[in-house]
Amino acid sequence: MFIPKRILFMKGSLEYELGKQIYAYFKDNRQVEIVKLGHHGIKSNIPGDNIAEFYRHGKRTLVVGIRKGLQFQSCKPSAHYQLPLLSGCIGQCEYCYLNTNLGDKPYMRVNVNVDKILEQAGKYIEERLPEETIFEGSATSDPIPVEPYSHSLKQAIQYFSKTEKGRFRFATKFTDVDTLLDVDHGGHTEVRFSLNTDRVIQDFETGTPLMSKRIEAAKKIISAEYPTGFLIAPVFLYNNWQNDYRNMLEQLKDVLPKKTVYPVTFEVISHRYTPRAKDIITKIFPDTKLPMDNEERTYKYGQFGYGKYLYQKEELEKIKSFFQEVIPAIFPDGVVKYII
Ligand code: SF4
């Protein structure tokens, strides 16, 4: 669970029930600085003279705010819309896409007007009837570490369970799932756990739980009969990578319940980076050991108008054939959605 060093309550947020709840939860904790802001002032209340310091202090800051615009961003290809309950993440994964997308906002932000956000989701669902509409809850965040006191995922899960055509999904590396276990989800929410080998976690995913802890959390979620998937990402090639990834999958198999209500799904994504991401990462993590030598990669233009450095074609083939073989061998009933 995320215990912030400071909480910045934006103007008006304490008038909402969720703002009051978060305030009540932390007000007597002397380790937590509580600041009530006027109209502005998030950045001036987070210390740090340069991008790296601001990032580190930002990661220990919780902002409690109100989502103003209620236009949702699209979220192709994994969902139709982003659900803007939260943004940011407490993890410090060096390769994280948020470093590029939210580089100047490294803090965790919880929006307190959850009712309004869900009401807006309902309008989007109506518009697309009779088709299903899928909302992604982790497009710009890992929402789990604040869930024990924000309960906004719980509220969303309950909301979507009652809609006939609304679906919800989110991904996490974190383990604070207990408050979600007895929620009536109706099978309308899919939880995906992001897994990696302990070596990758140790080298590049500072501030996130060990693989075994994530697997334990996944076991709880599967036992609570949620549709559940695993994101194996990003896959890095290093000495003995096949052994480590195979061991990870075997460990997963040993811990998960033998019978699941829904087939377990897998998405596998090899490591890639944009030139802009590399630039930001090397500023935030000047000593990073992330493999980002452009000469060793192949540059590919993407559908969004910018390119990425991928592993070389032969290496990608190795990754594909390895996971195509090993996942079905260990999980005969699992569904491999894609390997890229
Ligand atoms: Fe980014 Fe996910 Fe790591 Fe958080 S846990 S820093 S969202 S990669």
Boltz pocket constraint, residues with backbone or C-beta under 6 A from the ligand:
constraints:
  - pocket:
      binder: B
      contacts: [[A, 88], [A, 89], [A, 90], [A, 91], [A, 92], [A, 93], [A, 96], [A, 97], [A, 98], [A, 141], [A, 142], [A, 173], [A, 205], [A, 208]]
      max_distance: 6.0
